[in-house]
Amino acid sequence: MAMIGKLVGGTIGFALGGPLGAVAGAVFGHIFDQNNQQLPEDQRDRLSGVEQSQLAFFVAAFSMLAKLVRADGRISRRELAEVEQFARFELGLDSGSLQVAMNIFNAALNSPAAFEDFARQFYRLFHARPQMLEMMVDILFRVSVADGQMSPMEKQMIESAAAIFRFSQFQYQAIASRYIRPDDRPYEVLGCRPSDSDQQIKRRYRQLVQTYHPDKIAGKGLPEEFIRLAEEKFRQIQNAYEAIKAERGLR
Protein backbone atom coordinates (compact mmCIF):
# COMPACT_ATOMS: atom_id res chain seq x y z
CA MET A 1 0.00 0.00 0.00
CA ALA A 2 2.10 2.86 -1.37
CA MET A 3 0.35 5.68 0.46
CA ILE A 4 1.17 4.08 3.84
CA GLY A 5 4.86 4.27 2.99
CA LYS A 6 4.53 7.96 2.14
CA LEU A 7 2.78 8.71 5.41
CA VAL A 8 5.09 6.86 7.77
CA GLY A 9 7.96 9.15 8.72
CA GLY A 10 6.84 12.25 6.81
CA THR A 11 4.63 15.27 7.32
CA ILE A 12 1.60 15.08 5.05
CA GLY A 13 -1.54 17.17 4.99
CA PHE A 14 -4.63 17.24 2.83
CA ALA A 15 -8.32 18.02 3.02
CA LEU A 16 -9.67 15.18 5.13
CA GLY A 17 -10.64 16.75 8.43
CA GLY A 18 -13.48 15.52 10.61
CA PRO A 19 -13.29 12.41 12.81
CA LEU A 20 -11.34 10.49 10.15
CA GLY A 21 -8.75 13.25 9.99
CA ALA A 22 -8.45 13.21 13.78
CA VAL A 23 -7.83 9.45 13.79
CA ALA A 24 -5.32 9.70 10.94
CA GLY A 25 -3.51 12.52 12.71
CA ALA A 26 -3.33 10.53 15.94
CA VAL A 27 -1.84 7.54 14.11
CA PHE A 28 0.62 9.24 11.79
CA GLY A 29 1.40 12.31 13.88
CA HIS A 30 0.72 14.53 10.90
CA ILE A 31 -1.67 17.35 10.12
CA PHE A 32 -4.92 16.37 8.44
CA ASP A 33 -6.55 19.77 8.30
CA GLN A 34 -9.53 21.07 6.38
CA ASN A 35 -7.67 23.23 3.88
CA ASN A 36 -3.90 22.61 4.28
CA GLN A 37 -3.36 26.16 5.58
CA GLN A 38 -1.29 24.84 8.50
CA LEU A 39 1.31 23.34 6.17
CA PRO A 40 4.20 25.04 4.36
CA GLU A 41 3.65 25.21 0.61
CA ASP A 42 6.34 22.64 -0.16
CA GLN A 43 4.76 20.08 2.21
CA ARG A 44 1.22 20.16 0.82
CA ASP A 45 -0.49 17.62 -1.38
CA ARG A 46 2.17 14.92 -1.20
CA LEU A 47 -0.57 12.34 -1.77
CA SER A 48 -2.25 12.02 -5.15
CA GLY A 49 -6.03 12.19 -5.42
CA VAL A 50 -6.23 8.40 -5.69
CA GLU A 51 -3.98 7.98 -2.66
CA GLN A 52 -6.13 10.38 -0.66
CA SER A 53 -9.21 8.29 -1.50
CA GLN A 54 -7.33 5.13 -0.55
CA LEU A 55 -6.29 6.56 2.80
CA ALA A 56 -9.80 7.81 3.57
CA PHE A 57 -11.26 4.38 2.79
CA PHE A 58 -8.57 2.60 4.81
CA VAL A 59 -8.98 4.85 7.87
CA ALA A 60 -12.77 4.68 7.68
CA ALA A 61 -12.85 0.89 7.43
CA PHE A 62 -10.80 0.26 10.56
CA SER A 63 -12.36 3.16 12.47
CA MET A 64 -15.87 1.85 11.85
CA LEU A 65 -14.77 -1.70 12.67
CA ALA A 66 -13.40 -0.43 15.98
CA LYS A 67 -16.73 1.07 16.95
CA LEU A 68 -18.57 -2.01 15.68
CA VAL A 69 -16.69 -4.55 17.79
CA ARG A 70 -17.14 -2.36 20.85
CA ALA A 71 -20.90 -2.26 20.28
CA ASP A 72 -21.55 -4.47 23.32
CA GLY A 73 -19.38 -2.29 25.58
CA ARG A 74 -16.24 -4.40 25.57
CA ILE A 75 -13.73 -5.94 23.20
CA SER A 76 -12.64 -9.51 23.66
CA ARG A 77 -9.37 -11.02 22.53
CA ARG A 78 -11.38 -13.08 20.09
CA GLU A 79 -12.84 -9.97 18.49
CA LEU A 80 -9.39 -8.41 18.16
CA ALA A 81 -8.16 -11.62 16.58
CA GLU A 82 -11.06 -11.50 14.12
CA VAL A 83 -10.15 -7.97 13.00
CA GLU A 84 -6.49 -8.94 12.62
CA GLN A 85 -7.45 -12.05 10.68
CA PHE A 86 -9.66 -10.00 8.39
CA ALA A 87 -6.81 -7.55 7.76
CA ARG A 88 -4.19 -10.24 7.27
CA PHE A 89 -6.06 -12.89 5.29
CA GLU A 90 -9.05 -11.12 3.67
CA LEU A 91 -7.10 -7.99 2.74
CA GLY A 92 -3.67 -9.59 2.52
CA LEU A 93 -1.94 -6.81 4.48
CA ASP A 94 1.76 -7.24 5.12
CA SER A 95 3.08 -6.90 8.66
CA GLY A 96 3.79 -3.18 8.32
CA SER A 97 0.36 -2.30 6.90
CA LEU A 98 -1.29 -4.59 9.45
CA GLN A 99 0.35 -2.66 12.28
CA VAL A 100 -0.88 0.63 10.79
CA ALA A 101 -4.39 -0.81 10.44
CA MET A 102 -4.44 -1.86 14.09
CA ASN A 103 -3.06 1.53 15.15
CA ILE A 104 -6.00 3.14 13.33
CA PHE A 105 -8.34 0.67 15.02
CA ASN A 106 -6.98 1.54 18.48
CA ALA A 107 -7.04 5.29 17.81
CA ALA A 108 -10.69 5.04 16.75
CA LEU A 109 -11.50 3.16 19.96
CA ASN A 110 -10.28 6.18 21.90
CA SER A 111 -11.95 8.70 19.61
CA PRO A 112 -14.93 10.62 21.05
CA ALA A 113 -16.60 10.32 17.64
CA ALA A 114 -19.45 7.84 17.30
CA PHE A 115 -19.80 5.10 14.70
CA GLU A 116 -22.39 7.25 12.92
CA ASP A 117 -19.96 10.20 12.76
CA PHE A 118 -17.48 8.08 10.82
CA ALA A 119 -20.27 6.73 8.61
CA ARG A 120 -21.55 10.23 7.79
CA GLN A 121 -18.09 11.47 6.81
CA PHE A 122 -17.53 8.34 4.74
CA TYR A 123 -20.81 9.00 2.91
CA ARG A 124 -19.83 12.61 2.23
CA LEU A 125 -16.54 11.44 0.74
CA PHE A 126 -17.85 8.55 -1.31
CA HIS A 127 -21.56 9.18 -1.99
CA ALA A 128 -20.81 9.32 -5.73
CA ARG A 129 -19.11 5.90 -5.62
CA PRO A 130 -21.79 3.34 -4.69
CA GLN A 131 -19.32 0.47 -4.97
CA MET A 132 -17.35 1.86 -2.04
CA LEU A 133 -20.48 2.31 0.07
CA GLU A 134 -21.50 -1.29 -0.57
CA MET A 135 -17.96 -2.50 0.07
CA MET A 136 -17.97 -0.82 3.49
CA VAL A 137 -21.25 -2.43 4.55
CA ASP A 138 -19.97 -5.77 3.26
CA ILE A 139 -16.82 -5.41 5.39
CA LEU A 140 -18.88 -4.63 8.47
CA PHE A 141 -20.99 -7.75 7.93
CA ARG A 142 -17.93 -9.96 7.35
CA VAL A 143 -16.38 -9.03 10.65
CA SER A 144 -19.63 -8.98 12.64
CA VAL A 145 -20.42 -12.62 11.80
CA ALA A 146 -16.84 -13.90 12.01
CA ASP A 147 -17.49 -15.34 15.49
CA GLY A 148 -20.58 -17.16 14.27
CA GLN A 149 -23.19 -14.66 15.41
CA MET A 150 -24.17 -11.02 15.12
CA SER A 151 -25.17 -9.18 18.27
CA PRO A 152 -28.28 -6.94 18.24
CA MET A 153 -26.06 -3.86 18.73
CA GLU A 154 -23.83 -4.83 15.81
CA LYS A 155 -26.89 -5.30 13.63
CA GLN A 156 -28.23 -1.91 14.72
CA MET A 157 -24.94 -0.21 13.84
CA ILE A 158 -24.78 -1.79 10.39
CA GLU A 159 -28.38 -0.80 9.76
CA SER A 160 -27.55 2.77 10.78
CA ALA A 161 -24.64 2.82 8.31
CA ALA A 162 -26.93 1.54 5.55
CA ALA A 163 -29.45 4.28 6.39
CA ILE A 164 -26.75 6.97 6.34
CA PHE A 165 -25.57 5.61 2.99
CA ARG A 166 -29.19 5.92 1.80
CA PHE A 167 -29.54 2.26 0.95
CA SER A 168 -33.02 1.01 0.24
CA GLN A 169 -34.26 -1.91 2.34
CA PHE A 170 -33.84 -4.10 -0.70
CA GLN A 171 -30.18 -3.02 -1.12
CA TYR A 172 -29.50 -3.70 2.54
CA GLN A 173 -31.12 -7.13 2.45
CA ALA A 174 -29.15 -8.06 -0.66
CA ILE A 175 -25.90 -7.60 1.28
CA ALA A 176 -27.18 -9.05 4.55
CA SER A 177 -28.36 -12.22 2.83
CA ARG A 178 -24.77 -13.09 1.93
CA TYR A 179 -24.05 -13.57 5.61
CA ILE A 180 -27.21 -14.23 7.61
CA ARG A 181 -29.77 -15.86 5.33
CA PRO A 182 -28.91 -18.49 2.70
CA ASP A 183 -32.40 -18.78 1.16
CA ASP A 184 -32.57 -17.78 -2.51
CA ARG A 185 -28.98 -16.59 -2.23
CA PRO A 186 -28.17 -16.41 -5.98
CA TYR A 187 -31.12 -14.07 -6.48
CA GLU A 188 -30.14 -11.99 -3.46
CA VAL A 189 -26.59 -11.62 -4.76
CA LEU A 190 -27.98 -10.13 -7.96
CA GLY A 191 -30.52 -8.05 -6.05
CA CYS A 192 -33.38 -9.91 -7.72
CA ARG A 193 -36.34 -12.02 -6.62
CA PRO A 194 -37.22 -15.56 -7.73
CA SER A 195 -40.44 -14.12 -9.16
CA ASP A 196 -38.57 -11.77 -11.52
CA SER A 197 -38.71 -12.52 -15.22
CA ASP A 198 -35.77 -13.85 -17.21
CA GLN A 199 -35.38 -10.46 -18.88
CA GLN A 200 -35.34 -8.64 -15.55
CA ILE A 201 -32.63 -10.96 -14.26
CA LYS A 202 -30.53 -10.61 -17.41
CA ARG A 203 -30.85 -6.82 -17.27
CA ARG A 204 -29.84 -6.72 -13.61
CA TYR A 205 -26.87 -9.00 -14.29
CA ARG A 206 -25.63 -6.73 -17.09
CA GLN A 207 -25.95 -3.69 -14.81
CA LEU A 208 -23.90 -5.35 -12.07
CA VAL A 209 -21.22 -6.47 -14.52
CA GLN A 210 -20.90 -2.89 -15.75
CA THR A 211 -20.67 -1.60 -12.17
CA TYR A 212 -18.36 -4.19 -10.62
CA HIS A 213 -16.11 -5.26 -13.48
CA PRO A 214 -12.54 -5.37 -12.11
CA ASP A 215 -11.31 -2.89 -14.73
CA LYS A 216 -13.84 -0.31 -13.52
CA ILE A 217 -13.21 -0.95 -9.83
CA ALA A 218 -9.46 -0.56 -10.29
CA GLY A 219 -9.99 3.07 -11.31
CA LYS A 220 -12.15 4.00 -8.33
CA GLY A 221 -9.35 4.80 -5.89
CA LEU A 222 -9.59 1.68 -3.72
CA PRO A 223 -6.41 0.32 -2.16
CA GLU A 224 -5.30 -2.86 -3.92
CA GLU A 225 -6.12 -4.84 -0.78
CA PHE A 226 -9.75 -3.74 -0.98
CA ILE A 227 -9.84 -4.38 -4.72
CA ARG A 228 -9.51 -8.06 -3.83
CA LEU A 229 -12.85 -7.81 -2.05
CA ALA A 230 -14.37 -6.13 -5.10
CA GLU A 231 -13.05 -8.94 -7.29
CA GLU A 232 -14.68 -11.45 -4.92
CA LYS A 233 -17.95 -9.55 -5.32
CA PHE A 234 -17.61 -9.85 -9.11
CA ARG A 235 -17.03 -13.60 -8.79
CA GLN A 236 -20.15 -13.88 -6.61
CA ILE A 237 -22.15 -12.09 -9.30
CA GLN A 238 -20.85 -14.42 -11.99
CA ASN A 239 -21.48 -17.55 -9.91
CA ALA A 240 -24.98 -16.41 -8.91
CA TYR A 241 -25.92 -15.74 -12.51
CA GLU A 242 -24.57 -19.10 -13.64
CA ALA A 243 -26.61 -20.82 -10.91
CA ILE A 244 -29.79 -19.03 -12.00
CA LYS A 245 -29.07 -19.79 -15.65
CA ALA A 246 -28.72 -23.48 -14.83
CA GLU A 247 -31.90 -23.45 -12.74
CA ARG A 248 -33.95 -21.72 -15.46
CA GLY A 249 -32.26 -23.16 -18.53
CA LEU A 250 -31.19 -19.69 -19.72
CA ARG A 251 -28.66 -19.11 -22.42
C-alpha positions in Angstrom: 0.0 0.0 0.0 2.1 2.9 -1.4 0.4 5.7 0.5 1.2 4.1 3.8 4.9 4.3 3.0 4.5 8.0 2.1 2.8 8.7 5.4 5.1 6.9 7.8 8.0 9.1 8.7 6.8 12.3 6.8 4.6 15.3 7.3 1.6 15.1 5.1 -1.5 17.2 5.0 -4.6 17.2 2.8 -8.3 18.0 3.0 -9.7 15.2 5.1 -10.6 16.8 8.4 -13.5 15.5 10.6 -13.3 12.4 12.8 -11.3 10.5 10.2 -8.8 13.3 10.0 -8.4 13.2 13.8 -7.8 9.4 13.8 -5.3 9.7 10.9 -3.5 12.5 12.7 -3.3 10.5 15.9 -1.8 7.5 14.1 0.6 9.2 11.8 1.4 12.3 13.9 0.7 14.5 10.9 -1.7 17.4 10.1 -4.9 16.4 8.4 -6.5 19.8 8.3 -9.5 21.1 6.4 -7.7 23.2 3.9 -3.9 22.6 4.3 -3.4 26.2 5.6 -1.3 24.8 8.5 1.3 23.3 6.2 4.2 25.0 4.4 3.6 25.2 0.6 6.3 22.6 -0.2 4.8 20.1 2.2 1.2 20.2 0.8 -0.5 17.6 -1.4 2.2 14.9 -1.2 -0.6 12.3 -1.8 -2.2 12.0 -5.1 -6.0 12.2 -5.4 -6.2 8.4 -5.7 -4.0 8.0 -2.7 -6.1 10.4 -0.7 -9.2 8.3 -1.5 -7.3 5.1 -0.6 -6.3 6.6 2.8 -9.8 7.8 3.6 -11.3 4.4 2.8 -8.6 2.6 4.8 -9.0 4.8 7.9 -12.8 4.7 7.7 -12.8 0.9 7.4 -10.8 0.3 10.6 -12.4 3.2 12.5 -15.9 1.9 11.8 -14.8 -1.7 12.7 -13.4 -0.4 16.0 -16.7 1.1 17.0 -18.6 -2.0 15.7 -16.7 -4.6 17.8 -17.1 -2.4 20.9 -20.9 -2.3 20.3 -21.5 -4.5 23.3 -19.4 -2.3 25.6 -16.2 -4.4 25.6 -13.7 -5.9 23.2 -12.6 -9.5 23.7 -9.4 -11.0 22.5 -11.4 -13.1 20.1 -12.8 -10.0 18.5 -9.4 -8.4 18.2 -8.2 -11.6 16.6 -11.1 -11.5 14.1 -10.1 -8.0 13.0 -6.5 -8.9 12.6 -7.4 -12.1 10.7 -9.7 -10.0 8.4 -6.8 -7.5 7.8 -4.2 -10.2 7.3 -6.1 -12.9 5.3 -9.0 -11.1 3.7 -7.1 -8.0 2.7 -3.7 -9.6 2.5 -1.9 -6.8 4.5 1.8 -7.2 5.1 3.1 -6.9 8.7 3.8 -3.2 8.3 0.4 -2.3 6.9 -1.3 -4.6 9.4 0.3 -2.7 12.3 -0.9 0.6 10.8 -4.4 -0.8 10.4 -4.4 -1.9 14.1 -3.1 1.5 15.2 -6.0 3.1 13.3 -8.3 0.7 15.0 -7.0 1.5 18.5 -7.0 5.3 17.8 -10.7 5.0 16.7 -11.5 3.2 20.0 -10.3 6.2 21.9 -12.0 8.7 19.6 -14.9 10.6 21.0 -16.6 10.3 17.6 -19.5 7.8 17.3 -19.8 5.1 14.7 -22.4 7.2 12.9 -20.0 10.2 12.8 -17.5 8.1 10.8 -20.3 6.7 8.6 -21.5 10.2 7.8 -18.1 11.5 6.8 -17.5 8.3 4.7 -20.8 9.0 2.9 -19.8 12.6 2.2 -16.5 11.4 0.7 -17.8 8.5 -1.3 -21.6 9.2 -2.0 -20.8 9.3 -5.7 -19.1 5.9 -5.6 -21.8 3.3 -4.7 -19.3 0.5 -5.0 -17.3 1.9 -2.0 -20.5 2.3 0.1 -21.5 -1.3 -0.6 -18.0 -2.5 0.1 -18.0 -0.8 3.5 -21.2 -2.4 4.5 -20.0 -5.8 3.3 -16.8 -5.4 5.4 -18.9 -4.6 8.5 -21.0 -7.8 7.9 -17.9 -10.0 7.3 -16.4 -9.0 10.7 -19.6 -9.0 12.6 -20.4 -12.6 11.8 -16.8 -13.9 12.0 -17.5 -15.3 15.5 -20.6 -17.2 14.3 -23.2 -14.7 15.4 -24.2 -11.0 15.1 -25.2 -9.2 18.3 -28.3 -6.9 18.2 -26.1 -3.9 18.7 -23.8 -4.8 15.8 -26.9 -5.3 13.6 -28.2 -1.9 14.7 -24.9 -0.2 13.8 -24.8 -1.8 10.4 -28.4 -0.8 9.8 -27.5 2.8 10.8 -24.6 2.8 8.3 -26.9 1.5 5.5 -29.4 4.3 6.4 -26.7 7.0 6.3 -25.6 5.6 3.0 -29.2 5.9 1.8 -29.5 2.3 0.9 -33.0 1.0 0.2 -34.3 -1.9 2.3 -33.8 -4.1 -0.7 -30.2 -3.0 -1.1 -29.5 -3.7 2.5 -31.1 -7.1 2.4 -29.2 -8.1 -0.7 -25.9 -7.6 1.3 -27.2 -9.1 4.5 -28.4 -12.2 2.8 -24.8 -13.1 1.9 -24.0 -13.6 5.6 -27.2 -14.2 7.6 -29.8 -15.9 5.3 -28.9 -18.5 2.7 -32.4 -18.8 1.2 -32.6 -17.8 -2.5 -29.0 -16.6 -2.2 -28.2 -16.4 -6.0 -31.1 -14.1 -6.5 -30.1 -12.0 -3.5 -26.6 -11.6 -4.8 -28.0 -10.1 -8.0 -30.5 -8.0 -6.0 -33.4 -9.9 -7.7 -36.3 -12.0 -6.6 -37.2 -15.6 -7.7 -40.4 -14.1 -9.2 -38.6 -11.8 -11.5 -38.7 -12.5 -15.2 -35.8 -13.8 -17.2 -35.4 -10.5 -18.9 -35.3 -8.6 -15.5 -32.6 -11.0 -14.3 -30.5 -10.6 -17.4 -30.9 -6.8 -17.3 -29.8 -6.7 -13.6 -26.9 -9.0 -14.3 -25.6 -6.7 -17.1 -25.9 -3.7 -14.8 -23.9 -5.4 -12.1 -21.2 -6.5 -14.5 -20.9 -2.9 -15.7 -20.7 -1.6 -12.2 -18.4 -4.2 -10.6 -16.1 -5.3 -13.5 -12.5 -5.4 -12.1 -11.3 -2.9 -14.7 -13.8 -0.3 -13.5 -13.2 -1.0 -9.8 -9.5 -0.6 -10.3 -10.0 3.1 -11.3 -12.2 4.0 -8.3 -9.3 4.8 -5.9 -9.6 1.7 -3.7 -6.4 0.3 -2.2 -5.3 -2.9 -3.9 -6.1 -4.8 -0.8 -9.7 -3.7 -1.0 -9.8 -4.4 -4.7 -9.5 -8.1 -3.8 -12.9 -7.8 -2.0 -14.4 -6.1 -5.1 -13.1 -8.9 -7.3 -14.7 -11.4 -4.9 -17.9 -9.6 -5.3 -17.6 -9.8 -9.1 -17.0 -13.6 -8.8 -20.1 -13.9 -6.6 -22.2 -12.1 -9.3 -20.9 -14.4 -12.0 -21.5 -17.5 -9.9 -25.0 -16.4 -8.9 -25.9 -15.7 -12.5 -24.6 -19.1 -13.6 -26.6 -20.8 -10.9 -29.8 -19.0 -12.0 -29.1 -19.8 -15.6 -28.7 -23.5 -14.8 -31.9 -23.4 -12.7 -33.9 -21.7 -15.5 -32.3 -23.2 -18.5 -31.2 -19.7 -19.7 -28.7 -19.1 -22.4 
